[in-house]
């Protein structure tokens, strides 16, 4: 019996020692898991903060784009209004000059590099157009009228055509 008790005590001591080893290993594992959890929480907080910052920046960019788009639309509207004003002014001036006798257009320009009407020199930025009506002269953009599919013609030919049409 004493041997059996000694054997049981030794077995119990061994089991206790193994249990303590397991408990210590589990405590170390739990400490590692808690450390990983803490790092994961910190990473989560950093990512959440970065996400909030990115969302805030995106909203700011969208607001800036919206304001810029509104300014551009306002500028376009102002430009359209100005264009309409200029067209009305042009029409008023056109009506004033409609009754004025205009000389017949000259059939050939005086100099090949000059506008028939204003005698402006044709250069890189001043384009020349062939009058598609009576005179067949070369005129600049300012002295010509767009006739749509028929091309451009000088103001005199355009006025003559308008007088004939009425």
Helices and strands as residue ranges (DSSP letters): H 2-97, E 128-130, E 138-140, E 144-146, G 148-150, E 152-154, H 155-165
